[in-house]
Amino acid sequence: MMSVFTDETRERAREIIARYPADRSRSALLPLLHLVQAEEGYVSPAGVAFCAEVLGLNKAQVGAVATFYTMYKRRPTGDYLVSVCTNTMCNVLGGQEVYDTLAEHLGVGHDETTADGKITLEHAECLAACDYGPVMTVNYDFFDGVDPQTARGVVDELRAGGRPMPTRGARLCTLKEMAVQLAGFADEREGAVADGGPGEPTLRGLRLAQEHGISVPGFDPNTPIRSKAEADKAAAEAKARSEAAKPAPEPARTAPAASGNGAGPATASGNAGTGAPTPAAEATGSTTRDVKAPDDKSPEVRAAETRQPDAATAVPDAPGTKVPVDTTAPAPRDAQEAEAAGAAANAPAGDGKPAGDEAGSQERNLKEAEAGTGTGGAGSAVASETGVQK
């Protein structure tokens, strides 16, 4: 089963796996699936087994990934995958008509391939080019603003052996050639990436910025792009200048020794030699370092930090810090009295009637309905409603 894959494919598979850490080799699965698709034109059972073998996975794990992404085809696909966007924007602009025209012209439906093996047609939910709609892609290269006639012209040229130029991007290649690129290998064709260019809607924002003189502050379009070595050197020089600009630390000052007690000099920061408290401790009654009060935080955040403090949480006795505390629960007697007062002020309705209904209003409405007052059934209903309001 493994013999369908060439030595070149196996060598490329080893190269793909080598891109990832040894204990993360399964991350190579996505490009490997593109690689086997480049060999056979789709991800076959043999391709699934090959990926499972080289990655040390089971086939179920590989199959789960291969069936999740639409770019991995599970049955033979034509040289050119023609995808027509039929999502909202393109559909409004005529995308469905383009797809229907191609389906009738080619004689195939969604995800089906023409008899000559040239073209596989599919409708796409979105091709992420709404400002160019309706759009279609050929092997993921864009053809913008298509209509039924231009779309037919593109597929006819493809079936005749030509390669029409996409609106944006490089020149066309086959699906197998595209799969090699998606696996992470460069397109070696002569001038493969020399064609194409950005579309006008893409450039519209740039042109408006140029017309109105809008740019990023300090932006200089003529700034040269430096190499990594030059950038590292500039960063090191900037860091050295920053270090040189820092003021030198002041030498530690000592307080004069207390006379007559024989104690050594004490530092001004804490009077450690004498055991005297610092000025901050005298002011707050705490020996903990001061931390900026979190006045810019919401009460909910401060409450959460107080109940679950971490290293960055301000200490409770830091100057200016207001620590939220839970209030003392009321005494049982006070709680019972409050509950009784609330119940007395909101007497429950009796006889299963909603609160606010009055027996007198209901009786009056009933008598009016029996007497047939008002203007018919609708009038009786209105009278009933107005009766309650009275």
LUMMI-773242 format. One record per residue (C-alpha): residue in one letter; x, y, z. Coordinates in steps of 0.001 Angstrom, whole numbers. Example, Ala and Ser with C-alpha at 12.3 -4.5 7.8 and 13.67 -1.06 7.14 Angstrom:
 residuo       u       v       w
       a   12300   -4500    7800
       s   13670   -1060    7140
//
This chain:
 residuo       u       v       w
       m       0       0       0
       m    2867    2380     748
       s    4486    1791   -2674
       v    2254    4412   -4366
       f    4360    7186   -2870
       t    7656    8056   -4515
       d   11005    8424   -2814
       e   10762   12180   -3376
       t    7495   12286   -1440
       r    9021   10297    1402
       e   12032   12615    1505
       r    9747   15636    1588
       a    7736   14020    4381
       r   10899   13694    6479
       e   11718   17329    5738
       i    8253   18433    6865
       i    8462   16456   10111
       a   11909   17929   10826
       r   10350   21408   10971
       y    8715   20567   14294
       p   10119   19594   17730
       a   10631   15871   18198
       d    7820   15645   20756
       r    5447   17679   18547
       s    5784   15778   15293
       r    2043   15264   14962
       s    1796   19004   14221
       a    3146   18090   10768
       l    -102   16325    9878
       l   -1703   19216    7962
       p    1192   19778    5526
       l    1637   16006    5182
       l   -1971   15660    4046
       h   -1313   18305    1388
       l    1806   16370     399
       v     -29   13079    -195
       q   -2745   14998   -2056
       a     -16   16380   -4316
       e     989   12795   -5138
       e   -2433   11320   -5883
       g   -4701   14321   -6398
       y   -6713   13527   -3277
       v   -6252   12048     202
       s   -6729    8349    -448
       p   -6874    5563    2146
       a   -3236    4899    1244
       g   -2457    8565    1976
       v   -4133    8323    5368
       a   -2135    5185    6162
       f    1088    6842    5003
       c     573    9862    7293
       a    -308    7593   10199
       e    2832    5507    9601
       v    5343    8368    9457
       l    3812   10196   12446
       g    3127    7206   14658
       l    -629    7843   14725
       n   -3532    5548   14007
       k   -5594    5931   10840
       a   -8650    7107   12760
       q   -6744   10123   14080
       v   -5533   11043   10594
       g   -8942   10452    9033
       a  -10616   12725   11591
       v   -8436   15629   10451
       a   -8648   14827    6735
       t  -12462   14822    6809
       f  -12697   18059    8806
       y  -11102   20453    6284
       t  -12660   20985    2859
       m   -9281   21532    1181
       y   -8517   17832    1633
       k  -10413   15929   -1068
       r  -11509   12389    -315
       r  -12013   11277   -3917
       p  -10106   11933   -7158
       t  -10204   15597   -8154
       g   -9567   17253  -11504
       d   -6493   19238  -12459
       y   -8406   22448  -11757
       l  -10732   22948   -8804
       v  -13246   25633   -9793
       s  -14974   27106   -6725
       v  -17871   29544   -7131
       c  -18959   31621   -4149
       t  -22710   31347   -3549
       n  -22808   33017    -149
       t  -24887   36103     626
       m  -22939   38945    -998
       c  -21831   37056   -4101
       n  -25247   35444   -4407
       v  -26957   38847   -4440
       l  -24520   39946   -7159
       g  -25155   36863   -9312
       g  -22987   34103   -7872
       q  -25713   31464   -8053
       e  -26283   32204  -11761
       v  -22556   31738  -12374
       y  -22578   28370  -10620
       d  -25743   27172  -12383
       t  -24301   28175  -15762
       l  -21060   26257  -15154
       a  -22904   23200  -13835
       e  -25034   23040  -16978
       h  -22109   23820  -19296
       l  -19777   21224  -17754
       g  -22467   18635  -17084
       v  -21433   18152  -13448
       g  -22764   19089  -10031
       h  -21196   20054   -6751
       d  -17927   18220   -6014
       e  -18102   16337   -9317
       t  -15399   16073  -11998
       t  -15729   16295  -15760
       a  -15208   13142  -17808
       d  -11847   14360  -19126
       g  -10543   14768  -15565
       k   -9793   18429  -16105
       i  -12232   20297  -13872
       t  -13925   19668  -10537
       l  -16760   22084   -9748
       e  -17870   23120   -6294
       h  -19901   25896   -4734
       a  -18179   27642   -1839
       e  -19902   29233    1131
       c  -17465   32162    1236
       l  -14213   32985    -519
       a  -13482   36059    1630
       a  -13551   38549   -1258
       c  -16911   40279    -851
       d  -15625   43564   -2302
       y  -14821   41762   -5573
       g  -18033   39728   -5853
       p  -19180   37679   -7485
       v  -15936   35733   -7366
       m  -14722   32279   -8226
       t  -11350   30660   -7690
       v   -9363   28163   -9721
       n   -7086   26175   -7410
       y   -7576   28989   -4864
       d   -6493   31816   -7205
       f   -9097   34552   -7680
       f  -11168   35560  -10673
       d  -13047   38680   -9562
       g  -16306   40197  -10743
       v  -17224   37227  -12920
       d  -20487   36721  -14763
       p  -21816   33577  -16471
       q  -20092   34420  -19772
       t  -16633   35138  -18350
       a  -16829   32049  -16134
       r  -17588   29878  -19156
       g  -14651   31421  -20980
       v  -12289   30536  -18112
       v  -13303   26871  -17929
       d  -13243   26502  -21724
       e   -9678   27809  -21808
       l   -8693   25413  -19033
       r  -10165   22426  -20867
       a   -8323   23492  -24037
       g   -4978   23317  -22194
       g   -4560   27030  -21492
       r   -3963   28735  -18183
       p   -5905   32001  -17949
       m   -4412   34695  -15770
       p   -6163   35226  -12430
       t   -7310   38706  -11488
       r   -5005   38705   -8486
       g   -2121   36450   -7592
       a     371   34306   -9424
       r    -224   32398  -12627
       l   -2291   29245  -12423
       c    -955   25806  -11615
       t   -2615   22419  -11281
       l   -4184   21246   -8042
       k   -1287   18857   -7428
       e    1223   21663   -7921
       m    -781   23847   -5562
       a    -817   21071   -2940
       v    2991   20993   -2999
       q    3031   24712   -2197
       l     476   24246     596
       a    2766   21578    2034
       g    5405   24281    2413
       f    7565   23993    -704
       a    8303   26817   -3139
       d    6870   26917   -6648
       e    9888   26216   -8863
       r    8271   27194  -12166
       e    9944   29957  -14132
       g    8341   33268  -13233
       a    5711   31552  -11094
       v    5268   34500   -8749
       a    6123   37301  -11184
       d    2566   38020  -12316
       g    -539   39379  -10705
       g   -1062   42365   -8469
       p   -3445   43923   -5931
       g   -6995   44777   -6918
       e   -8435   48279   -7001
       p  -10796   47791   -4009
       t   -7791   46661   -1963
       l   -5880   49812   -2907
       r   -8817   52163   -2332
       g   -7960   52809    1324
       l   -4338   53541     433
       r   -5364   55991   -2281
       l   -7723   57835      87
       a   -4949   58102    2682
       q   -2603   59538      82
       e   -5202   62032   -1161
       h   -5896   63346    2336
       g   -2347   63144    3678
       i   -3154   60495    6299
       s    -291   58392    7608
       v    1022   56769   10741
       p    2740   59338   13007
       g    6459   59407   12276
       f    6094   57241    9192
       d    8837   57645    6598
       p    8245   55598    3421
       n   11932   55956    2536
       t   13127   54255    5712
       p   15414   51389    4664
       i   14635   47891    5862
       r   17528   46766    8037
       s   18874   43272    8318
       k   18520   41367   11583
       a   22169   41988   12462
       e   21761   45730   11896
       a   18555   45806   13932
       d   20195   43910   16822
       k   23164   46300   16770
       a   20880   49353   16825
       a   18900   47888   19717
       a   22084   47234   21707
       e   23301   50798   21120
       a   19941   52219   22190
       k   20022   50131   25362
       a   23565   51319   26147
       r   22523   54954   25711
       s   19541   54400   27986
       e   21717   52856   30694
       a   24219   55726   30441
       a   21458   58305   30822
       k   20252   56864   34123
       p   21339   58916   37205
       a   23918   57326   39461
       p   22484   55873   42705
       e   22963   58044   45776
       p   25306   56637   48462
       a   23635   55364   51610
       r   23567   57920   54378
       t   23968   56996   58054
       a   22360   58660   61043
       p   24586   59959   63872
       a   25090   57534   66715
       a   23045   58084   69859
       s   25171   59612   72585
       g   25968   57596   75686
       n   24389   54263   74787
       g   27276   52713   72916
       a   25066   51746   69971
       g   26536   51808   66512
       p   25277   54069   63730
       a   21790   53283   62463
       t   20634   53639   58886
       a   18164   56356   58045
       s   15874   53908   56264
       g   14838   51946   59290
       n   16959   52872   62316
       a   17781   49201   62468
       g   20547   49759   65005
       t   18207   51172   67619
       g   15014   49303   66763
       a   13147   52582   66295
       p   10199   52466   63836
       t   10416   54147   60453
       p    8444   57331   59726
       a    6061   55305   57536
       a    5436   52877   60373
       e    4801   55756   62761
       a    2195   57155   60381
       t     341   53941   59562
       g    1183   51576   62390
       s    2517   49047   59887
       t    5957   47807   58971
       t    4790   46561   55549
       r    6038   48462   52512
       d    3634   50991   51062
       v    1667   49936   48004
       k    -217   52322   45748
       a   -3883   52284   46569
       p   -5932   50684   43785
       d   -8333   53612   43533
       d   -8653   53135   39758
       k  -10168   49689   40168
       s  -13837   48898   40454
       p  -15259   47909   43852
       e  -15859   44382   42575
       v  -12195   43961   41618
       r  -10981   45374   44932
       a  -13318   43069   46836
       a  -12114   40033   44868
       e   -8467   40926   45442
       t   -9089   41385   49156
       r  -10699   37990   49547
       q   -8163   36242   47280
       p   -4958   38307   47519
       d   -1815   37644   45531
       a    1668   39165   45427
       a     415   42253   43567
       t   -2515   42963   45890
       a   -2199   46052   48076
       v   -1869   45271   51770
       p   -4846   46241   53939
       d   -2951   48902   55887
       a   -1261   50612   52944
       p   -1835   54385   53028
       g   -5049   55338   51283
       t   -6256   51775   50840
       k   -9898   51145   51656
       v  -10522   47487   52195
       p  -14086   46302   51526
       v  -15355   44140   54343
       d  -18525   42177   54744
       t  -21001   43842   57099
       t  -22010   42092   60290
       a  -25020   39860   59845
       p  -28139   41142   61656
       a  -29220   39462   64852
       p  -31876   36742   64429
       r  -34460   38870   66228
       d  -33839   41864   63942
       a  -34113   39667   60860
       q  -37431   38207   62037
       e  -38841   41666   62708
       a  -37782   42905   59276
       e  -39373   39895   57602
       a  -42606   40369   59523
       a  -42746   44068   58592
       g  -42275   43251   54912
       a  -44997   40606   54969
       a  -47425   43005   56641
       a  -46815   45671   53986
       n  -47429   43172   51139
       a  -50460   41119   52054
       p  -50867   38076   49802
       a  -53888   37855   47516
       g  -56589   35428   48540
       d  -58758   32939   46633
       g  -56034   32417   44035
       k  -56722   35834   42438
       p  -53879   38010   41179
       a  -52931   40816   43536
       g  -54783   44045   42710
       d  -58051   42512   41510
       e  -61135   43662   43434
       a  -64231   41563   43917
       g  -66524   44552   43288
       s  -65004   45261   39864
       q  -65287   41625   38858
       e  -68951   41420   39857
       r  -69724   44649   37970
       n  -67999   43382   34844
       l  -69899   40088   35063
       k  -73263   41857   35334
       e  -72425   44116   32365
       a  -71472   41108   30271
       e  -74722   39277   31165
       a  -76798   42378   30352
       g  -75133   42631   26925
       t  -74006   46215   27454
       g  -71569   47700   24945
       t  -71391   47026   21219
       g  -71207   43276   20930
       g  -68592   40785   22006
       a  -65671   43091   21416
       g  -67394   45844   23344
       s  -68011   43487   26267
       a  -64321   42694   26391
       v  -63480   46379   26372
       a  -66071   47057   29073
       s  -64568   44289   31175
       e  -61112   45805   30889
       t  -62311   49329   31611
       g  -64302   48082   34528
       v  -61154   46908   36265
       q  -59502   50239   35536
       k  -62444   52092   37166
//
